[in-house]
């Protein structure tokens, strides 16, 4: 039982890390867009 949980956590971890990286990139793009809008507006 515990072995299966360990295996699934090892499988989930890389996808979570990828999602976090993508989310951080999207967030920085959003921040950049907001700052540009503030500069123009």
N, CA, C and O atoms as CSV, one atom per row, in Angstrom:
chain,resi,resn,atom,element,x,y,z
A,1,UNK,N,N,0.840,-1.209,0.000
A,1,UNK,CA,C,0.000,0.000,0.000
A,1,UNK,C,C,0.876,1.260,0.000
A,1,UNK,O,O,0.717,2.142,-0.844
A,2,UNK,N,N,1.792,1.324,0.956
A,2,UNK,CA,C,2.650,2.508,1.045
A,2,UNK,C,C,3.554,2.643,-0.184
A,2,UNK,O,O,3.868,3.754,-0.610
A,3,UNK,N,N,3.968,1.513,-0.745
A,3,UNK,CA,C,4.795,1.520,-1.950
A,3,UNK,C,C,4.040,2.148,-3.117
A,3,UNK,O,O,4.610,2.927,-3.880
A,4,UNK,N,N,2.768,1.813,-3.256
A,4,UNK,CA,C,1.935,2.370,-4.321
A,4,UNK,C,C,1.773,3.869,-4.175
A,4,UNK,O,O,1.816,4.597,-5.167
A,5,UNK,N,N,1.588,4.340,-2.951
A,5,UNK,CA,C,1.439,5.774,-2.676
A,5,UNK,C,C,2.732,6.508,-3.047
A,5,UNK,O,O,2.696,7.576,-3.659
A,6,UNK,N,N,3.874,5.920,-2.669
A,6,UNK,CA,C,5.174,6.503,-3.008
A,6,UNK,C,C,5.340,6.619,-4.512
A,6,UNK,O,O,5.815,7.637,-5.015
A,7,UNK,N,N,4.946,5.570,-5.230
A,7,UNK,CA,C,5.067,5.551,-6.685
A,7,UNK,C,C,4.200,6.635,-7.317
A,7,UNK,O,O,4.650,7.346,-8.215
A,8,UNK,N,N,2.967,6.761,-6.855
A,8,UNK,CA,C,2.075,7.770,-7.424
A,8,UNK,C,C,2.564,9.180,-7.115
A,8,UNK,O,O,2.456,10.067,-7.962
A,9,UNK,N,N,3.097,9.399,-5.921
A,9,UNK,CA,C,3.616,10.732,-5.577
A,9,UNK,C,C,4.814,11.074,-6.453
A,9,UNK,O,O,4.994,12.229,-6.840
A,10,UNK,N,N,5.635,10.073,-6.768
A,10,UNK,CA,C,6.778,10.286,-7.664
A,10,UNK,C,C,6.301,10.633,-9.067
A,10,UNK,O,O,6.954,11.406,-9.768
A,11,UNK,N,N,5.179,10.077,-9.480
A,11,UNK,CA,C,4.618,10.343,-10.803
A,11,UNK,C,C,3.958,11.718,-10.857
A,11,UNK,O,O,4.049,12.421,-11.863
A,12,UNK,N,N,3.302,12.087,-9.782
A,12,UNK,CA,C,2.571,13.364,-9.720
A,12,UNK,C,C,3.523,14.554,-9.613
A,12,UNK,O,O,3.271,15.607,-10.199
A,13,UNK,N,N,4.605,14.391,-8.874
A,13,UNK,CA,C,5.529,15.498,-8.611
A,13,UNK,C,C,6.009,16.250,-9.857
A,13,UNK,O,O,5.929,17.478,-9.877
A,14,UNK,N,N,6.509,15.560,-10.908
A,14,UNK,CA,C,6.975,16.293,-12.094
A,14,UNK,C,C,5.884,17.099,-12.784
A,14,UNK,O,O,6.138,18.211,-13.245
A,15,UNK,N,N,4.667,16.551,-12.861
A,15,UNK,CA,C,3.567,17.280,-13.500
A,15,UNK,C,C,3.186,18.510,-12.692
A,15,UNK,O,O,2.865,19.555,-13.257
A,16,UNK,N,N,3.221,18.384,-11.358
A,16,UNK,CA,C,2.943,19.533,-10.493
A,16,UNK,C,C,3.986,20.610,-10.706
A,16,UNK,O,O,3.662,21.796,-10.757
A,17,UNK,N,N,5.244,20.195,-10.830
A,17,UNK,CA,C,6.327,21.151,-11.032
A,17,UNK,C,C,6.160,21.866,-12.368
A,17,UNK,O,O,6.365,23.076,-12.458
A,18,UNK,N,N,5.784,21.112,-13.410
A,18,UNK,CA,C,5.546,21.701,-14.730
A,18,UNK,C,C,4.404,22.715,-14.665
A,18,UNK,O,O,4.501,23.816,-15.207
A,19,UNK,N,N,3.327,22.326,-13.995
A,19,UNK,CA,C,2.175,23.230,-13.859
A,19,UNK,C,C,2.552,24.496,-13.114
A,19,UNK,O,O,2.102,25.585,-13.471
A,20,UNK,N,N,3.376,24.363,-12.079
A,20,UNK,CA,C,3.818,25.525,-11.306
A,20,UNK,C,C,4.645,26.466,-12.166
A,20,UNK,O,O,4.480,27.684,-12.101
A,21,UNK,N,N,5.547,25.892,-12.982
A,21,UNK,CA,C,6.389,26.704,-13.874
A,21,UNK,C,C,5.519,27.445,-14.885
A,21,UNK,O,O,5.719,28.636,-15.124
A,22,UNK,N,N,4.549,26.738,-15.482
A,22,UNK,CA,C,3.640,27.353,-16.463
A,22,UNK,C,C,2.835,28.464,-15.801
A,22,UNK,O,O,2.682,29.546,-16.368
A,23,UNK,N,N,2.316,28.196,-14.587
A,23,UNK,CA,C,1.523,29.184,-13.864
A,23,UNK,C,C,2.342,30.429,-13.550
A,23,UNK,O,O,1.859,31.553,-13.688
A,24,UNK,N,N,3.594,30.218,-13.123
A,24,UNK,CA,C,4.480,31.351,-12.817
A,24,UNK,C,C,4.752,32.187,-14.053
A,24,UNK,O,O,4.803,33.414,-13.976
A,25,UNK,N,N,4.928,31.529,-15.198
A,25,UNK,CA,C,5.162,32.247,-16.452
A,25,UNK,C,C,3.936,33.057,-16.844
A,25,UNK,O,O,4.052,34.210,-17.259
A,26,UNK,N,N,2.749,32.443,-16.711
A,26,UNK,CA,C,1.513,33.147,-17.030
A,26,UNK,C,C,1.323,34.341,-16.111
A,26,UNK,O,O,0.889,35.405,-16.551
A,27,UNK,N,N,1.651,34.164,-14.824
A,27,UNK,CA,C,1.497,35.241,-13.849
A,27,UNK,C,C,2.423,36.400,-14.189
A,27,UNK,O,O,2.010,37.558,-14.119
A,28,UNK,N,N,3.676,36.105,-14.558
A,28,UNK,CA,C,4.632,37.164,-14.903
A,28,UNK,C,C,4.197,37.888,-16.175
A,28,UNK,O,O,4.387,39.097,-16.301
A,29,UNK,N,N,3.613,37.145,-17.121
A,29,UNK,CA,C,3.086,37.772,-18.338
A,29,UNK,C,C,1.940,38.716,-17.994
A,29,UNK,O,O,1.836,39.810,-18.548
A,30,UNK,N,N,1.080,38.279,-17.072
A,30,UNK,CA,C,-0.043,39.095,-16.624
A,30,UNK,C,C,0.456,40.384,-15.961
A,30,UNK,O,O,-0.066,41.470,-16.214
A,31,UNK,N,N,1.474,40.243,-15.109
A,31,UNK,CA,C,2.060,41.401,-14.431
A,31,UNK,C,C,2.659,42.369,-15.444
A,31,UNK,O,O,2.507,43.584,-15.315
A,32,UNK,N,N,3.340,41.828,-16.453
A,32,UNK,CA,C,3.952,42.634,-17.502
A,32,UNK,C,C,2.875,43.386,-18.279
A,32,UNK,O,O,3.024,44.573,-18.569
A,33,UNK,N,N,1.793,42.690,-18.615
A,33,UNK,CA,C,0.668,43.290,-19.335
A,33,UNK,C,C,0.048,44.433,-18.528
A,33,UNK,O,O,-0.250,45.498,-19.068
A,34,UNK,N,N,-0.140,44.195,-17.229
A,34,UNK,CA,C,-0.724,45.220,-16.354
A,34,UNK,C,C,0.180,46.451,-16.284
A,34,UNK,O,O,-0.303,47.582,-16.346
A,35,UNK,N,N,1.488,46.234,-16.154
A,35,UNK,CA,C,2.417,47.369,-16.084
A,35,UNK,C,C,2.446,48.158,-17.390
A,35,UNK,O,O,2.558,49.384,-17.379
A,36,UNK,N,N,2.346,47.445,-18.524
A,36,UNK,CA,C,2.300,48.122,-19.829
A,36,UNK,C,C,1.019,48.950,-19.941
A,36,UNK,O,O,1.051,50.097,-20.387
A,37,UNK,N,N,-0.099,48.364,-19.535
A,37,UNK,CA,C,-1.381,49.073,-19.568
A,37,UNK,C,C,-1.339,50.321,-18.684
A,37,UNK,O,O,-1.871,51.365,-19.062
A,38,UNK,N,N,-0.721,50.221,-17.528
A,38,UNK,CA,C,-0.589,51.360,-16.626
A,38,UNK,C,C,0.295,52.446,-17.240
A,38,UNK,O,O,0.016,53.636,-17.094
A,39,UNK,N,N,1.355,52.034,-17.925
A,39,UNK,CA,C,2.253,52.999,-18.572
A,39,UNK,C,C,1.555,53.722,-19.722
A,39,UNK,O,O,1.725,54.927,-19.908
A,40,UNK,N,N,0.757,52.957,-20.501
A,40,UNK,CA,C,0.040,53.558,-21.645
A,40,UNK,C,C,-1.120,54.416,-21.137
A,40,UNK,O,O,-1.277,55.573,-21.526
A,41,UNK,N,N,-1.922,53.821,-20.263
A,41,UNK,CA,C,-3.115,54.485,-19.751
A,41,UNK,C,C,-2.743,55.609,-18.822
A,41,UNK,O,O,-3.622,56.287,-18.290
